[in-house]
Amino acid sequence: MTTHRADDVATWGPPPTAPPGPAPSAPSAPEAAESPAAAEPPERPQDPRWARPAFLGLLMATGLLYLYNLSASGWANSFYSAAVQAGSKSWKAFFFGSLDAANAITVDKPPASLWPMELSVRIFGLNAWAILVPEVLMGVATVAVVYAAVRRRSGPAAGLLAGAVLALTPVAALMFRFNNPDAMLALLMAIACHLLVRALEDGRTKWLVWAGVAIGFAFLAKTLQAFLILPPLALAYAVCAPVRLSKRLGQLGLATLALVVSGGWWVAIVELWPASSRPYIGGSQNNSFLELTFGYNGLGRISGDETGSVGAGGGPGGGNGGGMWGATGWNRMFNSEVGGQISWLLPTALILLAAALWATRGARRTSVTRGAFLVWGGSLLTTTAVFSYMAGIFHQYYTVALAPYLAAVTGMGAALLWERRREIRAALALAASAVAAAVWGYVLLDRTPDHLPWLKWLVLVGGLTGALGLIFAGRVTRQLALAAAAVSVLAALAGPTAYTLSTVGSAHTGSIPTAGPAGASMRGGRGGPGGGVRGGFPGGVMPGQQGRQGQQGQGNGFPGGGTPGQNQGQNQGRLPGGQNGNGFPGGRTGGEGGMGGGAGGLLNGANVSAAAKQLLETDAAKYTWVAASIGSQNAASYQLSTGDPVMAIGGFNGTDPSPTLAQFKEYVQEGKIHYFIAGGMGGMGGMGGMGGGNGTSSRITSWVQSTFKKVTAGSATFYDLTQKQTG
């Protein structure tokens, strides 16, 4: 079943000691035994005949599962969909990641995750499938990579288990069907781990360099989050690689160079490009990608000090008291906001990881089995720790980054203990992992008591029964042992499967989607209506946000309260499953209500009526931007509806100082902008009181409202920038 080398044999007893007597003959050079040739694993046993069909079946099932009901989410995150639309029309917007084809401002991330979607839209046209199918393909590819990595070390059965765990993780089913950057990030991180373990096998530089390239491109998907696994990967290779120390250090230097080149070429071009001829770097306060990387998207996420954000995070010392983005602490991955997204098998994986490291403690330094656990398990622990204690912006869907590591550790760990099930300690550890999955699955299912209430008992009883059988797996027939293992696996996967099926059966829109049924990610405990987004804001919900169509969110906790917009999209000029209401102070339910009408919130777009669309499309060809709006989500909705560029003043949060009031006045004087859309983030001064932006958005709003003629289309309010007020 496995391909462990002789030096990888695990033991539950004391580390082996050398027998008395003269030492065996050895090469004169002490490093000879660590050469790549000596470290080469033996030829892999032939896979059973069922392995390849089962693997292909796993990939096909994953693809069909993720494709099901895909178009129901419409534009998904309209912020990124608008950027995809822009990049499909303008190569300059493609390169920089601009939100609009006229290149006013970029999204607040590097553009690599947009490129596959933009190429798809260029080929197939702008529609939900063209945008989201590339994400599905990344999900299938990630399952394939994890399978290949685990199969190589632990055999095809373990690979299939790992692939199934990944495919059925609820947050994975969510994000591999959504257009945020996390799908590409998860794929590239899995590739990097796989390549690093390949390097541990034979010490060849090429695998390490390619791992560096994967992490470099992951940086171009989601900046510094790609570097979270660098410490465990570098340490694992430095300690375990089968070559001399000086060569290890040199190889790590080459891999670092590969990382810098693959991730830095785009950064260098952007930083050297004259600022006057490129779009403003969204999310930054001084038009610098480096400032964005180390500030808003970097260290600020850890400390909570995020210049340009919508508000302070947990802040330094936030601890379990939490803050704007929810409580921090060791149990964050298990709490009511995050647990149902990722943690179903996290206790199981941690038990298996600890058991595997204990079992391999006596193996030689170059043990690839132990090295593989250090790579995948170290990545799991490091990323979990950062997510648990980061005081800045944190959303539940970030945890998809954990899914490949968790799946690989589960598959490899289960295979290792299964091989040694005749040893009582291994059998007990295997049973303990099954008990953990059953008990924790029961707890998570109990948090949504209205969703399949019978399932929690099936999971608990089935899991405990299977665990009891695993204790005696080494003392009964193989058939009985396999039956116990099958019952344990089915019980462990039943809960996440139910949540995954609920996820793929529902539409998800906005900036902070969550997986699972209603109430699955609710701050404060059990479910109820509104199984959507609970970002840790007062009241448990980010303003203007909900999880899926037709489900009403909870109170937003902002001044004026109100019910976050219920999805009653009019679907004019848009795909099915359009955008939700805004949910800001004074906002109405559904339609185009709130803050002047037609305005989207911070995290959701607006519903664009036929009248508003017709107004903006009139004489659209005469203008560089048919309209301007405060905040990217609002601008994105109108841009997707009309197909014409809409300027997002202040970027995503409305807090970026772009354009300045003087620049905006110049654009208006030159006749480049036709309308200003009232509402959006402008009603709160571009969130100037909540995160900066130097009040630029607020000043632009005040100048427009006092200078130009108001126009109404449907329930939305616009200002015609070609018509000044009279009298």
VENNOR-V869491 format. One record per residue. N is the residue number from 1. RES is the residue in one letter. SS is DSSP state (2 for helix, 1 for strand, 0 for the rest). PHI is phi in whole degrees, -180 to 180 (NA if undefined). NEAR is the number of other C-alpha atoms within 12 Angstrom. Layout:
# VENNOR-V869491
N,RES,SS,PHI,NEAR
N,RES,SS,PHI,NEAR
This chain:
# VENNOR-V869491
1,M,0,NA,24
2,T,0,-111,36
3,T,0,-124,32
4,H,0,-62,35
5,R,0,-74,27
6,A,2,-59,19
7,D,2,-80,26
8,D,2,-98,32
9,V,0,-58,30
10,A,0,-83,36
11,T,0,-140,30
12,W,0,-101,28
13,G,0,-96,18
14,P,0,-63,13
15,P,0,-58,16
16,P,0,-66,16
17,T,0,-116,10
18,A,0,-70,10
19,P,0,-69,8
20,P,0,-67,7
21,G,0,112,6
22,P,0,-66,8
23,A,0,-72,8
24,P,0,-66,9
25,S,0,-65,9
26,A,0,-142,11
27,P,0,-59,12
28,S,0,-65,8
29,A,0,-87,11
30,P,0,-64,13
31,E,0,-92,21
32,A,2,-61,16
33,A,2,-71,23
34,E,2,-104,29
35,S,0,-70,25
36,P,2,-55,25
37,A,2,-65,17
38,A,2,-69,21
39,A,2,-88,32
40,E,0,-62,29
41,P,0,-69,29
42,P,0,-66,19
43,E,0,-58,12
44,R,0,-69,19
45,P,0,-59,18
46,Q,0,-62,17
47,D,0,-64,22
48,P,0,-62,16
49,R,2,-63,11
50,W,2,-79,14
51,A,2,-64,22
52,R,2,-65,22
53,P,2,-58,16
54,A,2,-66,24
55,F,2,-64,33
56,L,2,-64,22
57,G,2,-64,21
58,L,2,-61,33
59,L,2,-66,32
60,M,2,-65,24
61,A,2,-64,23
62,T,2,-62,38
63,G,2,-62,32
64,L,2,-65,23
65,L,2,-61,33
66,Y,2,-76,42
67,L,2,-81,33
68,Y,0,-61,28
69,N,0,59,27
70,L,2,-63,40
71,S,2,-74,31
72,A,2,-62,32
73,S,2,-81,44
74,G,0,58,40
75,W,0,-77,49
76,A,0,57,51
77,N,0,-88,44
78,S,2,-62,51
79,F,2,-57,52
80,Y,2,-78,48
81,S,2,-64,55
82,A,2,-65,53
83,A,2,-66,61
84,V,2,-63,52
85,Q,2,-59,47
86,A,2,-63,46
87,G,2,-68,40
88,S,2,-78,36
89,K,2,-107,30
90,S,0,-133,25
91,W,2,-68,23
92,K,2,-66,26
93,A,2,-64,36
94,F,2,-59,37
95,F,2,-68,34
96,F,2,-86,44
97,G,0,79,48
98,S,1,-71,49
99,L,0,-77,56
100,D,0,-133,51
101,A,0,-68,38
102,A,0,-86,39
103,N,0,64,37
104,A,0,-78,46
105,I,1,-155,47
106,T,1,-94,48
107,V,0,-70,51
108,D,0,-92,48
109,K,0,-140,42
110,P,0,-63,44
111,P,0,-94,42
112,A,2,-58,39
113,S,2,-68,43
114,L,2,-81,48
115,W,2,-60,36
116,P,2,-60,30
117,M,2,-68,44
118,E,2,-67,40
119,L,2,-65,28
120,S,2,-62,26
121,V,2,-68,30
122,R,2,-61,23
123,I,2,-85,16
124,F,2,-108,19
125,G,0,88,19
126,L,0,-82,32
127,N,0,-161,35
128,A,2,-60,40
129,W,2,-66,34
130,A,2,-63,34
131,I,2,-79,46
132,L,2,-95,45
133,V,2,-61,34
134,P,2,-57,36
135,E,2,-68,42
136,V,2,-61,42
137,L,2,-62,34
138,M,2,-65,39
139,G,2,-63,50
140,V,2,-62,42
141,A,2,-64,33
142,T,2,-65,47
143,V,2,-60,50
144,A,2,-64,40
145,V,2,-64,36
146,V,2,-63,51
147,Y,2,-58,45
148,A,2,-62,38
149,A,2,-66,41
150,V,2,-73,46
151,R,2,-59,37
152,R,2,-62,38
153,R,2,-96,42
154,S,2,-127,42
155,G,0,97,35
156,P,2,-67,38
157,A,2,-64,37
158,A,2,-65,39
159,G,2,-63,41
160,L,2,-65,42
161,L,2,-63,40
162,A,2,-62,44
163,G,2,-62,48
164,A,2,-67,46
165,V,2,-59,48
166,L,2,-65,53
167,A,2,-62,51
168,L,0,-98,49
169,T,0,-72,51
170,P,2,-55,49
171,V,2,-69,51
172,A,2,-69,57
173,A,2,-62,54
174,L,2,-74,55
175,M,2,-81,54
176,F,0,-84,50
177,R,0,-127,57
178,F,0,-133,55
179,N,0,-105,49
180,N,0,-77,46
181,P,0,-71,46
182,D,2,-70,44
183,A,2,-64,47
184,M,2,-64,45
185,L,2,-60,47
186,A,2,-62,50
187,L,2,-61,42
188,L,2,-69,42
189,M,2,-67,49
190,A,2,-64,48
191,I,2,-62,39
192,A,2,-60,44
193,C,2,-64,50
194,H,2,-60,42
195,L,2,-67,38
196,L,2,-65,49
197,V,2,-66,44
198,R,2,-58,38
199,A,2,-65,42
200,L,2,-66,47
201,E,2,-70,41
202,D,2,-128,32
203,G,0,71,39
204,R,0,-80,33
205,T,2,-65,33
206,K,2,-61,21
207,W,2,-66,30
208,L,2,-67,42
209,V,2,-65,32
210,W,2,-66,34
211,A,2,-63,44
212,G,2,-62,43
213,V,2,-63,34
214,A,2,-61,38
215,I,2,-69,46
216,G,2,-61,39
217,F,2,-70,41
218,A,2,-64,42
219,F,2,-60,42
220,L,2,-75,41
221,A,2,-96,40
222,K,2,-149,37
223,T,2,47,39
224,L,2,-70,33
225,Q,2,-62,40
226,A,2,-65,41
227,F,2,-91,37
228,L,0,-60,32
229,I,0,-94,41
230,L,2,-60,36
231,P,2,-58,22
232,P,2,-66,30
233,L,2,-68,43
234,A,2,-65,38
235,L,2,-66,22
236,A,2,-61,37
237,Y,2,-71,48
238,A,2,-61,33
239,V,2,-90,29
240,C,2,-106,38
241,A,0,-64,48
242,P,0,-86,38
243,V,0,-136,34
244,R,0,-65,25
245,L,2,-59,21
246,S,2,-62,15
247,K,2,-70,23
248,R,2,-58,31
249,L,2,-65,24
250,G,2,-65,22
251,Q,2,-64,32
252,L,2,-63,36
253,G,2,-64,21
254,L,2,-65,25
255,A,2,-64,35
256,T,2,-64,29
257,L,2,-61,23
258,A,2,-62,27
259,L,2,-62,30
260,V,2,-63,27
261,V,2,-68,25
262,S,2,-69,27
263,G,2,-99,31
264,G,2,-95,29
265,W,2,-61,21
266,W,2,-69,27
267,V,2,-62,31
268,A,2,-62,17
269,I,2,-63,19
270,V,2,-65,28
271,E,2,-69,25
272,L,2,-87,17
273,W,0,-68,19
274,P,0,-57,14
275,A,2,-60,20
276,S,2,-71,17
277,S,2,-116,18
278,R,0,-131,28
279,P,0,-69,37
280,Y,1,-68,42
281,I,0,-79,44
282,G,0,-62,50
283,G,0,91,45
284,S,0,-97,40
285,Q,0,-106,36
286,N,0,-135,26
287,N,0,63,31
288,S,0,-127,31
289,F,2,-69,39
290,L,2,-64,31
291,E,2,-64,27
292,L,2,-62,36
293,T,2,-64,35
294,F,2,-93,24
295,G,2,-105,30
296,Y,2,-57,42
297,N,2,-98,37
298,G,2,-124,34
299,L,2,-63,28
300,G,2,-62,31
301,R,2,-68,37
302,I,2,-80,34
303,S,2,-83,32
304,G,0,92,37
305,D,0,-93,31
306,E,0,-111,40
307,T,0,-61,37
308,G,0,92,44
309,S,0,-79,41
310,V,0,-80,39
311,G,0,169,33
312,A,0,-68,33
313,G,0,-86,41
314,G,0,-61,34
315,G,0,75,30
316,P,0,-56,24
317,G,0,72,21
318,G,0,-60,26
319,G,2,52,25
320,N,2,-72,22
321,G,2,-67,20
322,G,0,72,32
323,G,0,-172,32
324,M,0,-57,36
325,W,0,-110,46
326,G,0,98,46
327,A,0,-70,41
328,T,0,-103,39
329,G,0,141,25
330,W,0,-61,18
331,N,0,-97,23
332,R,2,-61,36
333,M,2,-69,41
334,F,2,-110,33
335,N,0,-76,34
336,S,0,-71,36
337,E,0,-84,44
338,V,0,-112,48
339,G,2,-52,44
340,G,2,-70,53
341,Q,2,-81,53
342,I,2,-136,54
343,S,2,-89,46
344,W,2,-52,49
345,L,2,-113,49
346,L,2,-65,44
347,P,2,-60,32
348,T,2,-61,39
349,A,2,-63,44
350,L,2,-66,36
351,I,2,-64,31
352,L,2,-64,40
353,L,2,-64,43
354,A,2,-61,31
355,A,2,-65,38
356,A,2,-66,43
357,L,2,-67,35
358,W,2,-66,28
359,A,2,-65,32
360,T,0,-100,36
361,R,0,-65,28
362,G,0,-93,25
363,A,0,-72,30
364,R,0,-67,28
365,R,0,-55,26
366,T,0,-89,42
367,S,0,-56,38
368,V,2,-75,42
369,T,2,-61,48
370,R,2,-64,46
371,G,2,-60,44
372,A,2,-64,46
373,F,2,-66,51
374,L,2,-67,43
375,V,2,-70,48
376,W,2,-72,49
377,G,2,-69,42
378,G,2,-64,36
379,S,2,-64,43
380,L,2,-63,44
381,L,2,-68,34
382,T,2,-64,28
383,T,2,-66,35
384,T,2,-62,35
385,A,2,-64,24
386,V,2,-65,32
387,F,2,-61,38
388,S,2,-70,39
389,Y,2,-114,36
390,M,0,-66,42
391,A,0,-94,40
392,G,0,-88,43
393,I,0,-56,44
394,F,0,-142,44
395,H,0,-122,41
396,Q,2,-58,47
397,Y,2,-71,46
398,Y,2,-56,39
399,T,2,-69,44
400,V,2,-61,49
401,A,2,-62,48
402,L,2,-77,50
403,A,2,-59,53
404,P,2,-63,55
405,Y,2,-65,54
406,L,2,-60,51
407,A,2,-65,52
408,A,2,-65,55
409,V,2,-62,55
410,T,2,-63,53
411,G,2,-65,49
412,M,2,-68,52
413,G,2,-65,49
414,A,2,-62,46
415,A,2,-67,39
416,L,2,-64,45
417,L,2,-70,47
418,W,2,-63,42
419,E,2,-59,31
420,R,0,-109,31
421,R,0,-66,32
422,R,0,-75,26
423,E,0,-86,25
424,I,2,-60,23
425,R,2,-65,26
426,A,2,-65,36
427,A,2,-63,36
428,L,2,-66,29
429,A,2,-65,39
430,L,2,-64,51
431,A,2,-65,40
432,A,2,-62,35
433,S,2,-66,45
434,A,2,-71,49
435,V,2,-62,37
436,A,2,-60,35
437,A,2,-64,45
438,A,2,-69,43
439,V,2,-67,33
440,W,2,-70,38
441,G,2,-61,46
442,Y,2,-60,36
443,V,2,-62,30
444,L,2,-66,48
445,L,2,-66,45
446,D,2,-70,29
447,R,0,-75,36
448,T,0,-124,35
449,P,0,-65,24
450,D,0,-87,20
451,H,0,-103,27
452,L,0,47,24
453,P,0,-62,19
454,W,0,-76,19
455,L,2,-67,32
456,K,2,-62,33
457,W,2,-71,26
458,L,2,-64,27
459,V,2,-64,41
460,L,2,-66,34
461,V,2,-66,26
462,G,2,-62,34
463,G,2,-65,41
464,L,2,-67,35
465,T,2,-65,31
466,G,2,-62,38
467,A,2,-64,39
468,L,2,-61,29
469,G,2,-65,34
470,L,2,-68,45
471,I,2,-59,35
472,F,0,-105,32
473,A,0,-62,35
474,G,0,-86,29
475,R,0,-122,18
476,V,0,-120,17
477,T,0,-64,15
478,R,2,-61,19
479,Q,2,-64,15
480,L,2,-68,20
481,A,2,-64,29
482,L,2,-64,23
483,A,2,-64,23
484,A,2,-63,33
485,A,2,-65,39
486,A,2,-64,26
487,V,2,-62,32
488,S,2,-64,40
489,V,2,-66,42
490,L,2,-62,34
491,A,2,-66,39
492,A,2,-67,50
493,L,2,-91,44
494,A,2,-64,39
495,G,2,-64,51
496,P,2,-61,46
497,T,2,-65,40
498,A,2,-62,37
499,Y,2,-68,42
500,T,2,-67,40
501,L,2,-63,33
502,S,2,-64,36
503,T,2,-66,45
504,V,2,-72,41
505,G,0,-87,28
506,S,0,-123,36
507,A,0,-85,41
508,H,0,-135,49
509,T,0,-135,54
510,G,0,91,49
511,S,0,-95,46
512,I,0,-132,41
513,P,0,-74,48
514,T,0,-132,52
515,A,0,-93,55
516,G,0,94,50
517,P,0,-77,48
518,A,0,-57,38
519,G,0,84,45
520,A,0,-72,49
521,S,0,-136,52
522,M,0,-98,43
523,R,0,-69,37
524,G,0,103,25
525,G,0,127,26
526,R,0,-66,28
527,G,0,-76,30
528,G,0,144,24
529,P,0,-67,28
530,G,0,89,39
531,G,0,-79,46
532,G,0,-105,51
533,V,0,-92,53
534,R,0,-124,48
535,G,0,-86,45
536,G,0,92,41
537,F,0,-72,35
538,P,2,-53,26
539,G,2,88,28
540,G,2,87,36
541,V,0,-135,44
542,M,0,-66,46
543,P,0,-61,48
544,G,0,73,56
545,Q,0,-121,53
546,Q,0,-151,51
547,G,0,-84,52
548,R,0,-156,46
549,Q,0,-65,39
550,G,0,74,31
551,Q,0,-120,32
552,Q,0,-83,33
553,G,0,-78,44
554,Q,0,-89,40
555,G,0,-56,32
556,N,0,-85,35
557,G,0,79,27
558,F,0,-89,25
559,P,0,-54,17
560,G,0,90,18
561,G,0,51,27
562,G,0,83,30
563,T,0,-95,37
564,P,0,-54,48
565,G,0,-55,50
566,Q,0,-85,40
567,N,0,-74,42
568,Q,0,-124,30
569,G,0,-54,35
570,Q,0,-87,29
571,N,0,60,27
572,Q,0,-85,26
573,G,0,72,30
574,R,0,-141,37
575,L,0,-79,30
576,P,0,-57,28
577,G,0,78,35
578,G,0,-61,46
579,Q,0,-99,61
580,N,0,-87,61
581,G,0,-66,53
582,N,0,-89,52
583,G,0,70,51
584,F,0,-87,47
585,P,0,-50,35
586,G,0,82,31
587,G,0,-65,38
588,R,0,-101,34
589,T,0,-84,35
590,G,0,70,43
591,G,0,56,35
592,E,0,-113,49
593,G,0,-71,42
594,G,0,92,42
595,M,0,51,34
596,G,0,100,37
597,G,0,87,40
598,G,0,72,51
599,A,0,-96,55
600,G,0,-91,58
601,G,0,-93,58
602,L,0,-62,47
603,L,0,-115,47
604,N,0,-132,53
605,G,0,-88,59
606,A,0,-101,66
607,N,0,-91,53
608,V,0,-96,46
609,S,0,-78,36
610,A,2,-62,26
611,A,2,-66,27
612,A,2,-67,36
613,K,2,-62,37
614,Q,2,-64,22
615,L,2,-60,30
616,L,2,-71,41
617,E,2,-78,27
618,T,0,-68,18
619,D,0,58,19
620,A,2,-61,25
621,A,2,-66,18
622,K,2,-81,19
623,Y,0,-123,28
624,T,0,-69,26
625,W,1,-124,41
626,V,1,-70,45
627,A,1,-162,49
628,A,1,-133,55
629,S,1,-147,55
630,I,1,-79,53
631,G,0,91,55
632,S,2,-74,56
633,Q,2,-64,55
634,N,2,-64,56
635,A,2,-61,58
636,A,2,-62,57
637,S,2,-62,62
638,Y,2,-70,55
639,Q,2,-67,47
640,L,2,-67,46
641,S,2,-71,42
642,T,2,-92,32
643,G,0,82,36
644,D,0,-113,38
645,P,0,-62,46
646,V,1,-126,49
647,M,1,-76,50
648,A,1,-98,55
649,I,1,-71,53
650,G,0,81,58
651,G,0,69,52
652,F,0,-58,51
653,N,0,-88,51
654,G,0,76,55
655,T,0,-108,47
656,D,0,-72,47
657,P,0,-78,42
658,S,0,-146,44
659,P,0,-78,41
660,T,0,-72,28
661,L,2,-59,25
662,A,2,-63,17
663,Q,2,-64,20
664,F,2,-65,35
665,K,2,-60,23
666,E,2,-66,16
667,Y,2,-60,26
668,V,2,-65,33
669,Q,2,-62,17
670,E,0,-82,17
671,G,0,73,23
672,K,0,-90,30
673,I,1,-124,38
674,H,1,-90,40
675,Y,1,-126,45
676,F,1,-112,50
677,I,1,-89,56
678,A,0,-72,48
679,G,0,91,48
680,G,2,60,60
681,M,2,-77,56
682,G,2,-64,48
683,G,2,-64,36
684,M,2,-115,37
685,G,0,65,34
686,G,0,63,44
687,M,0,61,39
688,G,2,-57,33
689,G,2,-81,25
690,M,2,-125,25
691,G,0,172,32
692,G,0,110,31
693,G,2,79,41
694,N,2,56,28
695,G,2,70,32
696,T,2,-59,38
697,S,2,-61,46
698,S,2,-64,38
699,R,2,-67,33
700,I,2,-64,41
701,T,2,-59,40
702,S,2,-62,24
703,W,2,-64,25
704,V,2,-63,34
705,Q,2,-66,29
706,S,2,-91,19
707,T,2,-116,22
708,F,1,-117,28
709,K,1,-76,25
710,K,1,-84,25
711,V,1,-131,29
712,T,1,-115,26
713,A,1,-134,26
714,G,0,66,23
715,S,0,-102,28
716,A,1,-93,35
717,T,1,-113,33
718,F,1,-127,39
719,Y,1,-122,37
720,D,1,-80,31
721,L,1,-77,36
722,T,1,-102,28
723,Q,1,-128,23
724,K,1,-82,20
725,Q,0,-66,17
726,T,0,-116,9
727,G,0,79,7
